[in-house]
């Protein structure tokens, strides 16, 4: 235990969470399934769902309290649920100078606390967030448009897993070197040289988390907890349309920090109105030494170019690709792809976009299938999955922003190409004001210049392209080239040929994208599991880092050596 542990609660937290921390470090090494946070809603108690909804309702139409938080008297807000509910929550506002001053003043005590203390406090924050998973599910649902089941899992336990994973990696990297060591160098007949050496973890500085609209907790927790666990105060700047999930996170973190004897201002909120530019202002401040960002390529590129004083971790846009060569489970393949394309209306950075199918067709367990048959059968599978509006709403969620709706309308109007499946509006059984659209499936030809331009650009949302290619070899090369130039968070493929599989693996390794092969069951290309799967690689333009590996945490601190004669 660090010598900086003085507050009675800190010692209690260290003991309370020691076993979970050890298990998390072990799980990250083994890569098998593990989670301390149940993903089933009923695991939280019979009344938990109703209690969570009541807690969410109690937040609506009033100021969001953050006791002791820097504030200039103004409030910001304006969140409107994609399901038609106006949240009416006002968040405290503070200018960059006040926020940075508060974080800077809080920094020394946290830097001195040591890796174990910081990990224990972070695990307590996560534990309290986990206990309120149903409240978070409502907050995520009504800011992102995710259906409730998805908001509960992805916005709750799965996001918490990613946060804990970051803490585990941070602790492992910070404790890789001993706190002290003796050094003795023999000198023959002379007395040996003897030194004592101390190795102290020194945090980089202030961290800025720039949240996204679609997955504020799942994409926000890794950077938040990686920075906090390595000793860096964190300024949380949520997306203006998805403030509440991260504001709740900030409130809980501040409560735990204060109870443990640390300054609550180690975690602050930088809320702003829609259209504000505070992220740009904060990102180039010299005090900001770490930035985590998920969002558009344009702003991600701007951060990487202009925030030179900071270590910048970005997850941007990409063109995710599926190569369809052959399959021994045609129905399973179609069902798996249909669900992958439909989940959360395709509003995931991992949703497949381009489905590359040889124009000569593919071999299956149901006989040879032509390109047109594959496309037609996939369209039928999507229609079957979403034929019932209630079920469709549970899979699709709601459209998160006007840009997604515009792309869906453009596909419906034939702007991208020939429609194999037109999108349709779905009436949500519980939220008449929700905007829900089924996926569009568009036919393209890789040899046509206009079509090639379409498939090489990201089309975020419920629009995917069935691309006819010359043959499987051409598909593999198009996959390799697309990932290299446009980037991708995921790639997938279906083949029964060992030779084709080897070519696909070679292309994935060469281009730097994780590859899923022959998924026909309950695992989908757009899902990743903490402690086992890496989210992104940092090896292609879609992201310069991965959730979570050693590189994601190791540069958030440095180790300073002090040595003396022994």
URJOPE-V311806 format. One record per backbone hydrogen bond with DSSP energy under -0.5 kcal/mol. CO is the residue of the C=O (numbers start at 1). NH is the residue of the N-H. Records with the same first field share a line. If there is no record, write none. Layout:
# URJOPE-V311806
CO = NH ; NH
This chain:
# URJOPE-V311806
2 = 5
4 = 6
7 = 10 ; 11
8 = 12
9 = 13
10 = 14
11 = 15
12 = 16
13 = 17
14 = 18
17 = 21
18 = 22
19 = 23
20 = 24
21 = 25
22 = 26
23 = 27
24 = 28
25 = 29
26 = 30
27 = 31
36 = 38
39 = 41
40 = 43
41 = 44
42 = 45
45 = 48
47 = 51
48 = 52
49 = 53
50 = 54
51 = 55
52 = 56
53 = 57
54 = 58
55 = 59
56 = 59 ; 60
57 = 60
59 = 62
62 = 90
63 = 65
64 = 92
66 = 69
74 = 93
76 = 91
79 = 87 ; 88
81 = 84
82 = 435
83 = 433
85 = 81 ; 87
87 = 61
89 = 78
90 = 64
91 = 76
92 = 271
93 = 72
95 = 99
96 = 100
97 = 101
98 = 102
99 = 103
100 = 104
101 = 105
102 = 106
103 = 107
104 = 108
106 = 110
107 = 111
108 = 112
110 = 113 ; 114
114 = 118
115 = 119
116 = 120
117 = 121
118 = 122
119 = 123
120 = 124
121 = 125
122 = 126
123 = 127
124 = 128
125 = 129
126 = 130
127 = 131
128 = 132
129 = 132
130 = 133
132 = 136
133 = 137
134 = 138
135 = 139
136 = 140
137 = 141
138 = 142
140 = 143 ; 144 ; 145
141 = 145
145 = 398
147 = 151
148 = 152
149 = 153
150 = 154 ; 155
151 = 155
152 = 156 ; 157
153 = 158 ; 159
156 = 160
157 = 161
158 = 162
159 = 163
160 = 164
161 = 165
162 = 166
163 = 167
164 = 168
165 = 169
166 = 170
167 = 171
168 = 172
169 = 173
170 = 174
171 = 175
173 = 176
179 = 199
181 = 197
183 = 195
184 = 186
185 = 193
187 = 190
190 = 187
192 = 194
193 = 185
194 = 566
195 = 183
196 = 564
197 = 181
198 = 200 ; 562
200 = 560
201 = 203
202 = 558
206 = 289 ; 290
207 = 235
208 = 210 ; 292
209 = 211 ; 237
210 = 294
215 = 219
217 = 221
218 = 222
220 = 224
221 = 225
222 = 226
223 = 227
224 = 228
225 = 229
226 = 230
227 = 232
228 = 231
231 = 233
233 = 207
234 = 236 ; 268
235 = 209 ; 237
236 = 238 ; 270
237 = 211
239 = 242
243 = 246 ; 247
244 = 248
245 = 249
246 = 250
247 = 251
248 = 252
249 = 253
250 = 254
251 = 255
252 = 256
253 = 257
254 = 258
255 = 259
256 = 260
257 = 262
258 = 261
263 = 266
264 = 267
266 = 234
268 = 236
269 = 271
273 = 276
277 = 281
278 = 282
279 = 283
280 = 284
281 = 284
282 = 285
285 = 288
287 = 206 ; 289
289 = 311
290 = 208
291 = 313
292 = 210
293 = 315
296 = 300
297 = 301
298 = 302
299 = 303
300 = 304
301 = 305
302 = 306
303 = 307
306 = 308
307 = 310
310 = 312
311 = 291 ; 313
312 = 314
313 = 293
314 = 544 ; 545
315 = 295
318 = 320
320 = 353 ; 354
321 = 492
322 = 324 ; 356
323 = 325 ; 494
324 = 358
325 = 363
329 = 333
330 = 334
331 = 335
332 = 336
333 = 337
334 = 338
335 = 339
336 = 340
337 = 341
338 = 342
339 = 343
342 = 345
343 = 346
344 = 347
346 = 348 ; 461
348 = 351
353 = 355 ; 465
354 = 322 ; 356
355 = 357 ; 467
356 = 324
357 = 469
358 = 361
359 = 371
362 = 369
363 = 327
364 = 367
369 = 362
370 = 374
371 = 375
372 = 376
373 = 377
374 = 378
375 = 379
376 = 380
377 = 381
378 = 382
379 = 383
380 = 384
381 = 385
382 = 386
384 = 387
387 = 389
388 = 392
389 = 393
390 = 394
391 = 395
392 = 396
393 = 397
395 = 344
401 = 404 ; 405
402 = 406
403 = 407
404 = 408
405 = 409
406 = 410
407 = 411
408 = 412
409 = 413
410 = 415
411 = 414
418 = 443
421 = 441
424 = 438
426 = 428
431 = 434
434 = 436
435 = 399
436 = 426
440 = 464
441 = 420 ; 421
442 = 466
443 = 418
444 = 468
445 = 448
447 = 449
448 = 452
449 = 453
450 = 454
451 = 455
452 = 456
454 = 457
461 = 463
462 = 440
464 = 442
465 = 355 ; 467
466 = 444 ; 468
467 = 357
468 = 446
469 = 359
471 = 475
472 = 476
473 = 477
474 = 478
475 = 479
476 = 480
477 = 481
478 = 482
479 = 483
480 = 484
481 = 485
482 = 486 ; 487
483 = 487 ; 541
487 = 319
489 = 536
490 = 321
491 = 516
492 = 323
493 = 518
494 = 325 ; 326
496 = 498
497 = 501
498 = 502
499 = 503
500 = 504
501 = 505
502 = 506
503 = 507
504 = 508
505 = 509
506 = 510
507 = 511
508 = 512 ; 513
514 = 491
516 = 493
518 = 520
524 = 527
529 = 532 ; 533
534 = 536
535 = 547
540 = 543
542 = 316
543 = 540
545 = 538
546 = 548 ; 549
547 = 535
549 = 552 ; 553
550 = 553 ; 554
551 = 555
553 = 556
554 = 557
556 = 204
558 = 202 ; 560
560 = 200
562 = 198
564 = 196
